[in-house]
């Protein structure tokens, strides 16, 4: 076994993971096998294709992915795309299964087998909901496969993304010279042994074009599965970067932030929507909202399970706060203008305070001033009447002989007397009432 088994293979994997694999292979090739116990997390075997929880088949996608597994790859905890596809197809055909949860913890793997597995999931989600979930790693080839699912759920701290393709060329010329080995490549076809020879500029251009074609296929698959435009995928998520779950949500790589319970609830709710024939983008969104448990109904819980809802609430609150602030400013401005106008009217301290505290409109202060003035005069007249008796009335009548001026307005004191008789009130009360009701006649009477 040597690194040659990896040379020329196209990988969609975290580069650091491939480095670790190369170290293991190199150690075995040199006769110094590393102490290795394998992975404690393994994908499902044929005899145990999946675990079922409340009608949801939980299928593990763990470890480095390849089309098929040999003994060494299986020992390393690898994942066979072919076997995984069989397990998914089994769950889709099982009447006891209402939805599938793909539990992902993988750095990616080789490109071989990805398109077939992705197609199985993409077609299968029209039969039953398939939710991809990760609380660890969902990168490169693993993300390619997960993007085919109905929905993707990630925890905040998970690692998602690393969309890209690469390969490795090993130039062993110096090593061969040290061992006294001289290799002669005999070929037909200019690029037939491009990975076995020292790279020329021409060979590098050829290999780069090969990689670019594979990368374009990767990006197009993600765009198709996620319902995005290819041009939108490139700058936002497909430059080889890795994202935390929270960043992946913002970039559009995942649909929801949540834990395993949330993902299972989402799968169950989506299954109910399938039964009602309401699958679609809005149905997925609604199912996610309905899958939030009561434990999540706290500020922190909502931030984790429904960040978009939190953003909406915060946004609406900000709009309401601005509206309230503007309304308060307008109210303060209006109140200040009212108070200033009342003070400028010069109504006196007592009357002004009464108007301000009572919330009276500013223009009413002038009416109140006139009324107060008339009441004052009426009170003075009533006092005089009570002191002088009916002589005042007689005196008033002498000032205006009957018929004088033809068509003159009614005599004020006659109005007072008529009101006293009609209402049974004191003369002072009648004077004040008639002074307000017939201010012009009252003024004429005062000016006699």
C-alpha positions, 0 to 999 in steps of 0.5 A: 500500500502506498500514496499512489492509491490516492494519486489522481483520485478526485476528492471533495473532502476537508484537506486536513482530513485527507492529510490524516489519511495520507499519514496512515497510508504512508505509515503502513507503506513504510511498515510502521502502521499507526496504532489505530482502533477505528472510529466509534461512530459508524454508518449503518451495516446491511444487517442493521440498515437504520434505527426507527424512532416514532416512524422516522428512520435514522440513517447514519452518514459517518466518516469518509465517503467512497463509492464502495468500502474495502476492508481498510476503509471500513476499519477507518469508519468510512461510509459507502455511498452504494450501501447508504443508497440501499438503506435510504431506498429500503426506508422509502419502501418501508410502510412503517417509516414515514420520514427519513433523518440522515444523521451526518458526521463526515468531512466528505470523500471521493467524488465517485458515487456521489451523483448516484446517491444524491439522485436517490435522495433527491427522488426519494424526498418526493416520496417521503420527507428526508431531513439531513442533520448534523451536530458535528461535520457536514462538509464537501461530499457530505454536503453535496449529498445533504443538499439533496434533502428536503431540509437541512438542520444544523446545530450552531457549532457544527461545521458545514460547507467546504464546497470544492474539489481537489486532487494531489500529484506526487512527484517521486523522481527524487525518491526513485533516484535515492533508491536507484529506480528509474521509471520509464512511462510508455504511453499512447495519448498525450495526457495518459500518464499526466499524474505519473510524470513530472508535471508540465504546464500543459499537463497542469492546465489539463488537470485543472480543467478536469477539476474545474468540470467536477467542481462545476458539477458540484456547484450545479448540483447544490444550486439545483437541490437548494433551489438557487441560481448557480451564480448565487451559489458561487460567491456566497458558499462555494469557494471552499470555505467552512462555516459554523452552523450559524454562519451556514444559516446566513449563507443559505447552506442550511435551513434551520438551527436546531438539535436532534430533537428539533430535526426529528420533530421537523421530519415528523411534521413534514411527514404529516404535511405529505399526508395532507399533500401540502409539501413545499417551501412554505410547508417546510417553513411551517413544519419547522415552526410547529416542531419547536418544543415547549422547551424552546419557548424561551429567548435563548431557545427561540434564538437557537430553533427559530432565529428567523422568527427572532429577527422578525420580532426584533425588526417589528419591535424596532419599527414600533419603537421608532413609531412610538418615539416619533409619536411621543415627539409630536405629542410633546411638541403639540403640548408645548405649543398649547401651554405657550399659547395659553400663557401668552393669552395673559389669562392670569395664573389661576385661569391659566393653570386650570386650562393647562391641567384640564387639557383644554385646547388653547383657543378655549382660554379666550372664551374662558377669559370672556366668560370670567369677565362677564361673570365678574360683571354679572356678580357685581351687578347681582350684588348691587341689585341685592343692595339697591333692590328694584330701583336699579331696574327702574333706573335701567328702564328710565334710560330706555323709554318704551318704543325708543329707537324703534326695532331695538333689541330686547331690554336686558333686565326684562330678559333677566326677569323673564328668566327668573319667572320661568326658571325660579332662580335668584336674580343674581343667577339669572343675570349671570345666565342672561349675560352669557346668553345675550352678551351684546344686550348685556354690554349695551345695558352696562354701557347706558 
